[in-house]
Amino acid sequence: MDTSESSTEPRTPDPVEVEAPRRGWRRWAMDTRPLSIPAYRRLWSSTIVTAVGSQLTAVAVPKQIYDITGSSAWVGAASLAGLVPLIVFALWGGAIADSMDRRKLLLITNTGIALTSLLFWLQAFTGLESVAALMLLLAMQQAFWGLNAPARTASIARLVPEAQLPAANALGSTVMQTGQVVGPLLAGVLIPVIGLPELYLIDALALCVTVWAVYKLPALPPLAGTAARAGVRAIVEGFRYISMHKVLLLSFLADIVAMVFGMPRALFPQLASETYRPWGEGLALGLLFAAIPIGAVLGGLFSGTFSRARRHGWMVIGAVVAWGVAITGFGLSGNLWIATAFLALAGVADMVSMVFRGAILLSAATDEMRGRMQGVFTVVVAGGPRLADVLHGTAGSVFGPRTAVAGGGVLVVVVMLALAAAVPALRRYRI
């Protein structure tokens, strides 16, 4: 990899990385090379199950809170109750992932998530009907997930070759995005049939598959031997490391720019009710929320078109600019179907951005820092859209929803190009 921020010379590929070009339809289809590695294949296969199971719980919790209270405000409060522990424990979890065997940390945290899902089922099954209990369990679940996510992602760089990191990220992201589409739809079908408590139980059982897959992984201790204690100092060192490596800093800023300025989901209900009402408010709302994940899934299925690219920096810049252009087009569209198409294109761009930002974080950072980088990444991914909800909600009230959306898309393009021009590190980064 090229970790120098000024070098533009290409790296000579290792012999094992050189292979005959794919022909025919295989040039476009998803790159499945990482699945030939047994350890990664087990981890990825378990994600197929848990991606859907986790979405069942993600639907069940707000549904149960609303059933108890009849208030959307309580649903929003529960979301914030989960955000704070997620941020805190993701940062701490990144430091822990750099200081101990990541396989052991994954075993502990996945078991904790599974037990939390079992407690969700128990409180629903017994008819406890306590919002406080639900919020406490949600906080526990997000804390375990915050500890788990950095270690899980950082482990991928130890399981697959560097040249296959984009392909591995595409495989994982496609599964997660598919879960975001299939999971809520499945929850809507199952709730009237089997009831709300059983959704939690299905999630808990699905997590057992993940625990087994992690158990079968090889040990993943720190490469440098015994690492420093995972405390505040280690977290601060992680932020200092980011500030000293501009390519890492720009990869985080690229996501913040795209999400904060260009994620208009807070305006979907208003747009469905006003702009797209002639097509049916319910249909419009469903299409708006589903379009970006569907586009991301399509991008993943055809990730063979881009996963072998070596200029990772330019791929991130191009993807974020494409996201901004697509969001601008969405804001300017008065036709529901054209608007949905623009959102789907934005989803494709988001998939490309996720693949290469993830690859940069895994390849440009040393192994003893990868956990902390993923902890910060988890916070950025979780926090960016929530900040966008506040920004777009406010801007939509002041300027109108379509103007706010289109203006945000233009800001994404302008700010991303300005960052790329001002700081050449990201433009020059390649493997």
C-alpha positions in Angstrom: 0.0 0.0 0.0 1.0 3.6 -0.5 0.9 5.2 3.0 2.9 8.2 1.8 0.8 11.3 1.4 3.0 12.8 -1.3 3.9 9.8 -3.4 2.0 9.1 -6.5 4.0 6.1 -7.7 2.0 2.9 -8.1 2.9 -0.1 -6.0 4.1 -3.1 -7.8 1.5 -5.8 -7.1 2.5 -8.9 -5.3 2.5 -12.0 -7.5 -0.4 -13.5 -5.6 -2.5 -10.5 -6.4 -2.1 -10.7 -10.1 -4.8 -12.8 -11.8 -6.3 -13.1 -15.2 -9.0 -10.5 -16.0 -12.5 -11.7 -15.6 -14.5 -12.0 -18.9 -18.1 -11.7 -19.8 -20.7 -11.1 -17.2 -18.2 -11.9 -14.4 -16.5 -8.5 -15.1 -19.6 -6.8 -13.7 -20.8 -9.2 -11.0 -19.8 -9.1 -7.3 -16.2 -9.9 -6.6 -16.4 -13.1 -4.4 -12.7 -13.8 -4.0 -12.7 -13.2 -0.2 -15.2 -16.1 0.1 -12.5 -18.5 -0.8 -10.9 -17.8 2.6 -12.7 -20.1 5.1 -12.4 -17.7 8.1 -13.8 -14.8 6.2 -16.5 -17.0 4.6 -17.8 -18.1 8.1 -17.9 -14.5 9.3 -19.7 -13.3 6.2 -22.2 -16.1 6.2 -23.2 -15.4 9.8 -23.8 -11.8 8.8 -26.5 -12.9 6.3 -28.5 -14.3 9.2 -27.9 -11.5 11.7 -28.4 -8.7 9.2 -32.1 -9.6 8.9 -32.4 -10.6 12.6 -31.1 -7.3 13.9 -33.6 -5.4 11.7 -36.4 -7.4 13.3 -35.4 -6.0 16.7 -34.8 -2.5 15.2 -38.5 -2.6 14.1 -39.9 -4.3 17.2 -38.4 -1.8 19.8 -40.0 1.4 18.4 -43.2 -0.5 17.6 -43.5 -1.7 21.2 -42.7 1.7 22.7 -45.3 3.3 20.5 -47.9 0.6 21.5 -47.2 1.3 25.2 -47.2 5.1 25.0 -49.0 6.1 21.8 -46.3 8.8 21.5 -43.7 9.3 18.7 -41.8 11.5 21.1 -41.0 8.5 23.3 -39.8 6.7 20.2 -37.4 9.5 19.4 -36.2 9.6 23.0 -35.5 5.9 22.9 -33.3 6.5 19.8 -31.3 9.0 21.7 -31.0 6.6 24.7 -29.3 4.2 22.3 -27.0 6.8 20.6 -25.1 7.9 23.7 -23.9 4.5 24.8 -23.1 3.6 21.2 -20.8 6.6 20.8 -19.1 6.1 24.2 -18.6 2.3 23.8 -17.6 2.5 20.2 -14.7 4.8 21.0 -13.7 2.6 24.0 -14.3 -0.6 22.1 -11.9 0.6 19.4 -9.2 1.0 22.0 -10.0 -2.4 23.5 -9.9 -4.0 20.1 -6.3 -2.8 19.7 -5.3 -4.1 23.2 -6.6 -7.7 23.2 -7.4 -10.7 21.0 -10.2 -9.5 18.7 -11.7 -12.9 18.4 -12.1 -13.1 22.2 -13.7 -9.6 22.2 -16.1 -10.6 19.5 -17.1 -13.7 21.4 -17.8 -11.7 24.5 -19.8 -8.9 22.8 -21.8 -11.1 20.4 -22.8 -13.2 23.4 -23.8 -10.0 25.2 -25.9 -8.9 22.3 -27.6 -12.3 22.1 -28.4 -12.2 25.8 -29.8 -8.7 25.5 -32.1 -9.9 22.6 -33.2 -12.7 24.9 -34.1 -10.2 27.6 -36.0 -8.1 25.0 -38.1 -11.3 24.3 -38.6 -12.0 28.0 -40.0 -8.5 28.9 -42.3 -8.7 25.9 -43.4 -12.3 26.6 -44.2 -11.5 30.2 -46.1 -8.3 29.2 -43.9 -6.0 31.4 -44.9 -2.9 29.3 -42.2 -0.7 30.8 -40.6 2.0 28.6 -37.8 2.4 31.1 -36.9 -1.3 30.8 -37.0 -1.0 27.0 -34.7 2.0 27.0 -32.3 0.3 29.4 -32.1 -2.8 27.3 -31.7 -0.7 24.2 -28.8 1.2 25.8 -27.2 -2.2 26.8 -27.6 -3.5 23.3 -26.1 -0.4 21.7 -23.2 -0.5 24.2 -22.4 -4.1 23.3 -22.7 -3.3 19.6 -20.4 -0.3 20.0 -17.8 -2.6 21.6 -18.3 -5.2 18.9 -18.3 -3.2 15.6 -14.7 -1.9 15.7 -13.2 -5.3 16.5 -15.3 -7.0 13.8 -14.4 -4.7 11.0 -10.7 -4.4 12.1 -10.5 -8.2 12.0 -11.2 -8.3 8.3 -7.7 -6.9 7.4 -6.2 -9.9 9.2 -8.4 -12.4 7.3 -8.1 -11.3 3.7 -5.2 -9.9 1.6 -5.0 -6.1 1.2 -5.9 -6.2 -2.5 -9.2 -7.9 -1.6 -10.3 -5.5 1.0 -12.7 -3.5 -1.3 -14.3 -6.8 -2.4 -14.7 -7.9 1.3 -16.2 -4.6 2.2 -18.6 -4.8 -0.8 -19.7 -8.3 0.3 -20.3 -7.2 3.9 -22.0 -3.9 3.0 -24.3 -5.6 0.5 -25.5 -8.1 3.1 -26.2 -5.3 5.6 -28.0 -3.2 3.1 -30.1 -6.2 2.0 -31.0 -6.8 5.7 -32.2 -3.2 5.9 -34.6 -3.8 3.1 -35.7 -7.4 3.9 -35.8 -7.2 7.7 -38.4 -4.4 8.1 -40.6 -6.0 5.4 -40.3 -9.4 7.1 -41.1 -7.8 10.4 -44.3 -6.2 9.0 -45.4 -9.6 7.7 -44.5 -11.5 10.9 -45.9 -9.2 13.6 -49.6 -10.0 12.8 -48.8 -13.7 12.4 -46.5 -14.6 15.3 -46.6 -11.5 17.5 -44.0 -8.9 18.6 -42.1 -11.0 21.3 -41.1 -13.7 18.8 -39.2 -11.1 16.7 -36.8 -10.7 19.6 -36.5 -14.4 20.0 -35.7 -14.9 16.3 -32.9 -12.2 16.6 -31.5 -14.0 19.6 -31.4 -17.3 17.8 -29.8 -15.7 14.8 -27.0 -14.3 17.0 -26.1 -17.8 18.1 -25.0 -18.4 14.5 -22.7 -15.4 14.8 -21.2 -16.6 18.1 -20.5 -20.0 16.4 -18.8 -18.3 13.4 -16.6 -16.2 15.7 -15.7 -19.2 17.8 -14.3 -20.9 14.6 -12.1 -17.9 13.8 -8.4 -18.1 14.4 -6.9 -16.1 17.3 -6.4 -12.4 16.5 -4.1 -11.1 19.2 -2.2 -7.7 18.8 0.6 -8.2 16.3 3.0 -6.1 18.4 2.5 -8.3 21.4 1.0 -6.8 24.6 -0.6 -3.5 23.7 -1.2 -0.5 25.9 -4.1 -0.4 28.3 -7.4 0.6 26.7 -8.1 3.8 28.5 -8.7 7.4 27.8 -5.0 7.9 26.7 -5.4 5.1 24.1 -8.5 6.8 22.7 -6.7 10.2 22.6 -3.8 8.5 20.8 -6.3 7.3 18.2 -7.5 10.8 17.5 -3.9 12.1 17.4 -3.1 9.3 14.9 -6.0 10.5 12.6 -4.8 14.1 12.8 -1.3 13.1 11.7 -2.5 11.0 8.7 -4.4 13.2 6.3 -5.8 10.4 4.2 -7.5 9.0 7.2 -8.8 12.4 8.3 -10.2 13.0 4.8 -11.9 9.7 4.6 -13.8 10.6 7.8 -14.6 14.1 6.5 -15.9 12.7 3.2 -18.5 10.7 5.1 -19.4 13.6 7.3 -19.9 15.9 4.3 -22.0 13.3 2.4 -24.2 12.5 5.4 -24.7 15.8 7.2 -25.3 17.9 4.1 -26.8 15.2 1.9 -29.0 12.8 3.9 -32.5 14.1 3.6 -34.5 11.3 5.3 -36.0 13.7 7.9 -37.8 15.4 5.0 -39.3 12.2 3.5 -42.6 12.4 5.4 -43.2 16.0 4.4 -42.2 15.3 0.7 -44.5 12.3 0.7 -47.4 14.3 2.1 -46.9 17.4 -0.1 -44.8 16.9 -3.2 -45.6 13.3 -4.0 -49.1 13.1 -2.6 -50.8 12.5 -6.0 -49.0 9.1 -6.2 -50.4 8.1 -2.7 -48.7 9.3 0.5 -48.1 5.7 1.8 -46.6 4.5 -1.5 -44.4 7.6 -1.7 -43.1 7.3 1.8 -42.2 3.6 1.4 -40.4 4.2 -1.9 -38.4 7.1 -0.5 -37.2 5.2 2.5 -36.4 2.0 0.5 -34.8 3.6 -2.6 -31.3 4.3 -1.1 -30.9 0.8 0.4 -32.1 -0.8 -2.8 -29.6 1.2 -4.8 -26.8 0.2 -2.4 -27.7 -3.4 -2.8 -27.7 -3.1 -6.6 -24.3 -1.4 -6.3 -23.0 -4.3 -4.2 -24.3 -6.9 -6.6 -22.4 -5.3 -9.5 -19.4 -4.3 -7.4 -17.1 -6.2 -9.8 -17.3 -3.0 -11.9 -15.3 -1.1 -9.3 -13.9 -3.3 -6.5 -10.6 -3.9 -8.3 -9.8 -0.2 -8.6 -6.5 0.8 -7.1 -7.0 4.6 -6.8 -9.0 4.4 -3.6 -8.8 8.1 -2.9 -10.3 9.1 -6.3 -13.0 6.5 -5.9 -14.1 8.0 -2.6 -14.0 11.6 -4.0 -16.0 10.5 -7.1 -18.5 8.6 -5.1 -19.3 11.4 -2.7 -19.6 13.9 -5.6 -21.9 11.5 -7.4 -24.0 11.2 -4.1 -24.3 15.0 -4.0 -25.3 15.2 -7.7 -28.0 12.4 -7.2 -29.4 14.1 -4.0 -29.6 17.4 -5.9 -31.5 15.7 -8.7 -33.8 14.2 -6.1 -34.5 17.6 -4.6 -35.3 19.0 -8.1 -37.6 16.2 -9.0 -41.4 16.7 -8.8 -42.1 13.2 -10.2 -42.1 10.4 -7.7 -40.5 7.8 -10.0 -37.7 10.1 -11.1 -37.1 11.1 -7.5 -36.9 7.4 -6.5 -34.4 6.7 -9.4 -32.2 9.6 -8.2 -32.3 8.2 -4.6 -31.4 4.7 -5.9 -28.4 6.2 -7.8 -27.4 7.9 -4.5 -27.5 4.5 -2.9 -25.1 3.1 -5.5 -22.8 6.0 -4.9 -23.0 5.4 -1.1 -22.0 1.8 -1.6 -18.9 2.7 -3.6 -18.0 5.3 -1.0 -18.5 2.8 1.9 -16.4 0.2 0.1 -13.4 2.4 -0.5 -13.5 4.4 2.7 -13.6 1.1 4.6 -10.6 -0.2 2.5 -8.6 3.0 3.2 -9.2 2.7 7.0 -8.1 -0.9 7.0 -5.0 -0.5 4.7 -3.7 3.0 5.6 -3.8 2.4 9.4 -1.4 0.0 11.2 -2.9 -3.0 12.9 -2.4 -1.6 16.4 -4.6 1.4 15.4 -7.3 -0.3 13.3 -9.6 -0.9 16.2 -9.6 2.8 17.2 -10.0 3.9 13.6 -13.1 1.6 13.3 -14.4 3.0 16.6 -14.3 6.5 15.3 -15.8 5.3 12.0 -18.7 3.7 13.9 -19.4 7.0 15.7 -19.3 9.0 12.4 -21.6 6.5 10.6 -24.1 6.6 13.6 -23.9 10.3 14.3 -23.8 11.8 10.8 -27.3 10.9 9.7 -28.7 12.1 13.1 -27.1 15.5 12.7 -28.5 15.5 9.1 -32.0 14.9 10.5 -31.7 18.1 12.6 -30.1 20.2 9.8 -32.5 19.1 7.1 -35.5 19.3 9.4 -34.6 22.9 10.2 -33.7 23.9 6.7 -36.9 22.3 5.3 -39.0 24.4 7.6 -37.2 27.6 6.6 -36.6 27.1 2.8 -39.1 24.3 2.0 -38.2 20.6 1.6 -37.2 20.5 -2.0 -34.9 23.6 -1.8 -33.3 22.2 1.4 -32.6 18.8 -0.3 -31.2 20.3 -3.5 -29.2 22.9 -1.6 -27.7 20.1 0.6 -26.7 18.1 -2.5 -25.0 21.1 -4.0 -23.1 21.7 -0.8 -21.9 18.1 -0.8 -20.4 18.6 -4.3 -18.8 21.9 -3.5 -17.3 21.0 -0.1 -16.0 17.6 -1.3 -14.3 19.1 -4.3 -12.9 21.9 -2.2 -11.4 19.4 0.3 -10.0 17.2 -2.5 -8.3 20.3 -4.0 -7.0 21.7 -0.7 -5.6 18.4 0.6 -4.0 16.2 -2.0 -3.5 13.2 0.3 -6.8 11.6 -0.6 -6.3 12.2 -4.3 -2.9 10.5 -4.2 -3.8 7.5 -2.1 -3.8 4.1 -3.9 -2.7 0.6 -3.2 
